[in-house]
Amino acid sequence: MDEKKLLAALGAAIRARRKRSGLTIAQLAELAGIDSGFLAYIKTGKKAPSLVTAARVAEALQIGLAELFRETPRSAPGPDYKLQQRFHSIVHDRTPRQKADLLAV
């Protein structure tokens, strides 16, 4: 997922949780200790919150930080996902030299 889509999804998750909690943007911003204008930008996906700011917003919504990210859609694995998983399982217990030899092949 690219950055723009991730920020939009995070903003949508915050907006949905805020509405379910019955809070205004100003109330949520006050509870989180951030500027309401900045929260509005986060909510619309125009600004990226720091991890600390996202945690403050989650705490103000009385949820864990992970809960905000659970509501963001995950991107589908790429076409090489199964190949990468298989390669990882093959090289997992190998020495650095063995890994280098495998990569050389």
C-alpha positions in Angstrom: 0.0 0.0 0.0 1.4 3.4 -0.9 1.8 6.2 1.6 -1.2 8.2 0.3 -3.6 5.3 0.6 -2.3 4.3 4.0 -2.8 7.9 5.4 -6.3 8.0 3.9 -7.2 4.7 5.5 -5.8 5.7 8.8 -7.7 9.0 8.6 -10.9 7.1 7.8 -10.3 4.8 10.8 -9.9 7.7 13.1 -13.0 9.4 11.7 -15.1 6.3 12.0 -13.9 5.7 15.6 -14.5 9.4 16.5 -18.0 9.3 15.2 -18.8 6.0 17.0 -17.5 7.7 20.2 -19.8 10.7 19.7 -16.9 13.1 19.8 -16.3 16.2 17.7 -13.0 16.9 16.1 -12.3 19.6 18.7 -13.2 17.2 21.6 -10.9 14.4 20.3 -8.1 16.9 19.6 -8.4 18.2 23.2 -8.4 14.7 24.6 -5.4 13.8 22.5 -3.5 17.0 23.3 -3.1 18.1 19.7 -4.3 20.9 17.6 -7.8 20.4 16.1 -6.6 21.7 12.7 -3.8 19.2 12.7 -6.2 16.4 13.6 -8.5 17.5 10.7 -5.5 17.1 8.4 -4.7 13.7 9.8 -8.3 12.6 9.4 -8.4 13.6 5.8 -5.1 11.9 5.1 -3.3 15.1 4.2 -0.8 14.9 7.1 1.0 11.9 8.7 0.9 11.7 12.4 4.0 10.7 14.3 3.7 7.4 16.2 3.3 9.3 19.5 0.5 11.4 18.0 -1.3 8.4 16.6 -0.9 6.7 20.1 -2.4 9.8 21.7 -5.4 9.8 19.3 -5.9 6.1 19.9 -5.8 6.6 23.7 -8.2 9.5 23.4 -10.5 7.1 21.5 -10.0 4.6 24.3 -8.5 2.0 22.0 -5.1 0.5 21.4 -2.9 2.0 18.7 -3.0 -1.4 16.9 -6.8 -1.1 16.7 -6.5 2.0 14.4 -4.3 0.1 12.0 -6.5 -3.0 12.1 -9.1 -1.0 10.3 -6.8 0.0 7.5 -7.0 -2.3 4.5 -4.0 -4.6 3.8 -2.6 -4.8 0.4 -2.6 -8.1 -1.4 0.7 -10.0 -1.5 2.7 -9.4 -4.6 3.1 -12.0 -7.4 6.4 -13.2 -5.9 5.1 -13.7 -2.4 5.0 -17.5 -2.5 8.5 -17.6 -4.0 9.8 -15.3 -1.3 8.3 -17.4 1.4 9.7 -20.6 0.0 13.2 -19.0 -0.4 13.0 -17.8 3.2 12.2 -21.3 4.4 15.1 -22.7 2.4 17.7 -20.3 3.7 16.4 -19.8 7.2 18.8 -22.2 9.0 21.8 -21.7 6.7 25.1 -20.1 7.5 25.9 -16.7 6.0 28.3 -18.4 3.6 25.6 -20.9 2.5 23.1 -18.0 2.0 25.6 -16.2 -0.1 26.2 -19.3 -2.2 22.4 -19.8 -2.7 22.0 -16.1 -3.7 24.9 -16.5 -6.3 22.9 -19.3 -7.9 
